[in-house]
Amino acid sequence: MSITVILLYSSIALDILPLLAALYNYRRLDGVLKLFAFFCLIPLTFDLLEWILSKFQVHNNCPLLHLYDLFAILFFTAIYYRAFYGSILKKIALILGGAGLVVVVCNAIFIEHIWTYPSISNTVLCLLMIIVSLTYFYQLLTRQEFLHIEKQGLFWINSGVLFYFSINIFLFMLYNKMSISVRNDYYVIQTGTSIIANLLYSVGLLCKPQKTT
């Protein structure tokens, strides 16, 4: 069994880890973390759908990828809207999310089309997530209250978001320009970063809420 296949199955298996962490710590999760825990069902569902389609020899899963981008923007917009404190930051999250949705829909219909890998949509999603995750770090580090940020669940989740999307942005941007023979080799990067991101998400969902002083 190749390293690519091993990483793929490991990634799918580790999709379950944040959900198990959320179930274990559910009573301690606030509204934002519960919303993120619900979002974690989506990549697991899509990975399972892709696996089932592959068993039926359906290898073009691009429509699922377009749909995943749509769900990801909707959920992350809602998550960061609730995570941000200032009204300006909340408005920025809504504006970026709305713009991202327009790009994803237009890309699926008019540009790359639904049966083509959504390179543009994935790149836009990465760009949006990098912006909002860096903005959340700025908010976290400039708060007046004393906080142990390593004990904040969203710190770890936001770290996973920034790690995953900042590393994969160039992979997604250049994917359609790559030779078909090497695409799977480079996509190992996405699989590996997904594993690490899921571990960070799980740590965040296991954190106990900290009182501010």
C-alpha positions as CSV (number, residue, x, y, z in Angstrom):
1,M,0.0,0.0,0.0
2,S,1.5,3.4,-1.0
3,I,2.0,6.3,1.3
4,T,-0.6,8.3,-0.6
5,V,-3.3,5.7,0.1
6,I,-2.2,5.4,3.8
7,L,-2.4,9.1,4.2
8,L,-5.8,9.2,2.5
9,Y,-7.3,6.6,4.8
10,S,-5.7,8.2,7.8
11,S,-7.2,11.6,6.9
12,I,-10.7,10.1,6.6
13,A,-10.3,8.3,9.9
14,L,-9.0,11.4,11.6
15,D,-12.1,13.3,10.4
16,I,-13.9,11.5,13.2
17,L,-11.5,12.7,15.9
18,P,-12.9,16.3,16.3
19,L,-16.4,14.8,16.5
20,L,-15.4,12.4,19.2
21,A,-13.7,15.3,21.1
22,A,-16.8,17.4,20.7
23,L,-19.1,14.7,22.0
24,Y,-16.8,14.1,25.0
25,N,-16.6,17.8,25.9
26,Y,-20.0,18.9,24.6
27,R,-21.4,20.3,27.8
28,R,-18.4,22.7,28.1
29,L,-18.6,23.9,24.6
30,D,-19.9,27.4,23.9
31,G,-22.1,28.3,21.0
32,V,-19.2,29.0,18.6
33,L,-17.4,25.7,19.4
34,K,-20.7,23.8,19.0
35,L,-21.2,25.3,15.6
36,F,-17.7,24.3,14.6
37,A,-18.3,20.8,15.9
38,F,-21.3,20.6,13.7
39,F,-19.2,21.8,10.7
40,C,-16.8,18.9,11.3
41,L,-19.6,16.6,10.2
42,I,-19.4,18.1,6.7
43,P,-15.8,17.0,5.6
44,L,-16.5,13.6,7.1
45,T,-19.7,13.3,5.1
46,F,-18.0,14.4,1.9
47,D,-15.1,12.1,2.3
48,L,-17.4,9.2,2.8
49,L,-19.4,10.2,-0.3
50,E,-16.2,10.4,-2.3
51,W,-15.2,6.9,-1.1
52,I,-18.6,5.4,-1.9
53,L,-18.5,7.0,-5.4
54,S,-15.1,5.6,-6.0
55,K,-16.4,2.1,-5.2
56,F,-19.0,2.6,-7.9
57,Q,-16.2,3.7,-10.3
58,V,-17.4,7.3,-10.3
59,H,-14.1,9.1,-10.2
60,N,-15.1,12.7,-11.0
61,N,-16.1,14.1,-7.6
62,C,-15.7,17.7,-8.6
63,P,-19.4,18.6,-8.0
64,L,-18.9,17.5,-4.4
65,L,-15.9,19.8,-4.1
66,H,-17.8,22.8,-5.4
67,L,-20.6,22.0,-3.0
68,Y,-18.1,21.6,-0.1
69,D,-16.6,25.1,-0.8
70,L,-20.1,26.5,-0.6
71,F,-20.8,24.9,2.8
72,A,-17.3,25.8,4.1
73,I,-17.8,29.5,3.4
74,L,-21.3,29.5,4.9
75,F,-20.1,27.8,8.1
76,F,-16.9,29.7,8.6
77,T,-18.6,33.0,8.0
78,A,-21.1,32.1,10.7
79,I,-18.3,30.9,13.0
80,Y,-16.1,33.9,12.7
81,Y,-19.1,36.3,12.8
82,R,-19.9,34.9,16.3
83,A,-16.2,34.8,17.3
84,F,-15.5,38.4,16.5
85,Y,-16.4,41.0,19.2
86,G,-16.4,44.3,17.3
87,S,-19.2,45.3,15.0
88,I,-16.7,46.2,12.3
89,L,-15.0,42.8,12.3
90,K,-18.4,41.2,12.2
91,K,-19.3,43.2,9.1
92,I,-16.0,42.3,7.5
93,A,-16.7,38.6,8.1
94,L,-20.2,39.0,6.4
95,I,-18.8,41.0,3.5
96,L,-16.0,38.5,2.9
97,G,-18.3,35.6,3.2
98,G,-20.9,37.1,0.8
99,A,-18.2,37.9,-1.7
100,G,-16.8,34.4,-1.4
101,L,-20.2,32.8,-2.0
102,V,-20.7,34.9,-5.2
103,V,-17.3,33.8,-6.5
104,V,-17.9,30.1,-5.7
105,V,-21.4,30.1,-7.4
106,C,-20.2,32.1,-10.5
107,N,-17.1,29.8,-10.8
108,A,-19.2,26.7,-10.8
109,I,-21.6,28.0,-13.4
110,F,-19.6,30.3,-15.7
111,I,-15.9,29.7,-15.3
112,E,-14.5,26.3,-14.3
113,H,-17.9,24.7,-14.3
114,I,-19.1,22.0,-11.9
115,W,-17.3,19.1,-13.5
116,T,-13.9,20.7,-13.3
117,Y,-11.7,20.9,-10.2
118,P,-12.7,24.1,-8.4
119,S,-9.2,25.7,-8.3
120,I,-10.5,29.2,-8.2
121,S,-13.1,28.5,-5.5
122,N,-10.6,26.7,-3.3
123,T,-8.1,29.5,-3.7
124,V,-10.7,32.1,-2.7
125,L,-11.7,30.0,0.3
126,C,-8.1,29.8,1.4
127,L,-7.6,33.5,1.0
128,L,-10.8,34.2,3.0
129,M,-9.7,31.8,5.8
130,I,-6.2,33.3,6.0
131,I,-7.7,36.8,6.4
132,V,-10.2,35.9,9.0
133,S,-7.9,33.6,11.0
134,L,-5.2,36.3,11.2
135,T,-7.8,38.8,12.2
136,Y,-9.0,36.5,15.0
137,F,-5.4,36.2,16.2
138,Y,-5.1,39.9,16.3
139,Q,-8.4,40.2,18.3
140,L,-7.2,37.5,20.7
141,L,-3.8,39.1,21.3
142,T,-5.1,42.6,21.8
143,R,-7.9,41.9,24.3
144,Q,-7.8,43.8,27.6
145,E,-8.6,40.7,29.8
146,F,-5.8,38.4,30.9
147,L,-6.1,35.1,29.0
148,H,-4.1,32.0,28.7
149,I,-4.6,31.8,25.0
150,E,-3.3,28.2,24.9
151,K,-6.4,27.3,27.0
152,Q,-8.8,28.9,24.5
153,G,-10.5,26.3,22.3
154,L,-10.8,28.8,19.4
155,F,-7.0,29.5,19.6
156,W,-6.3,25.9,18.6
157,I,-9.1,25.7,16.0
158,N,-8.0,29.0,14.5
159,S,-4.4,27.7,14.4
160,G,-5.6,24.6,12.5
161,V,-7.6,26.8,10.0
162,L,-4.6,29.1,9.4
163,F,-2.2,26.1,9.1
164,Y,-4.3,24.2,6.6
165,F,-5.4,27.0,4.3
166,S,-2.1,28.9,4.2
167,I,-0.2,25.8,3.2
168,N,-2.7,24.6,0.6
169,I,-3.5,27.9,-1.1
170,F,-0.7,27.5,-3.7
171,L,-1.5,23.8,-4.2
172,F,-5.2,24.7,-5.0
173,M,-4.2,27.7,-7.1
174,L,-1.9,25.6,-9.4
175,Y,-3.8,22.3,-9.3
176,N,-5.4,22.6,-12.7
177,K,-2.1,23.7,-14.3
178,M,-0.3,20.5,-13.1
179,S,0.3,17.5,-15.2
180,I,-2.4,14.8,-14.4
181,S,0.4,12.3,-13.7
182,V,1.7,14.3,-10.7
183,R,-1.5,15.7,-9.2
184,N,-1.9,12.9,-6.7
185,D,1.7,13.2,-5.6
186,Y,1.3,16.8,-4.8
187,Y,-2.2,16.3,-3.2
188,V,-0.4,14.4,-0.4
189,I,0.3,17.9,0.9
190,Q,-3.4,18.5,1.4
191,T,-3.9,15.1,3.0
192,G,-1.0,15.6,5.5
193,T,-2.1,19.1,6.5
194,S,-5.7,17.9,6.9
195,I,-4.4,15.3,9.4
196,I,-2.6,17.9,11.5
197,A,-5.5,20.4,11.3
198,N,-7.9,17.7,12.6
199,L,-5.5,17.1,15.5
200,L,-5.5,20.9,16.3
201,Y,-9.3,21.0,16.0
202,S,-9.6,18.1,18.5
203,V,-7.4,19.9,21.0
204,G,-9.5,23.0,20.7
205,L,-12.7,21.0,21.2
206,L,-11.3,19.4,24.3
207,C,-10.3,22.7,26.0
208,K,-12.2,23.7,29.1
209,P,-13.6,27.3,29.0
210,Q,-11.4,29.8,30.9
211,K,-12.7,32.6,32.9
212,T,-11.3,36.1,32.1
213,T,-9.8,38.3,34.7
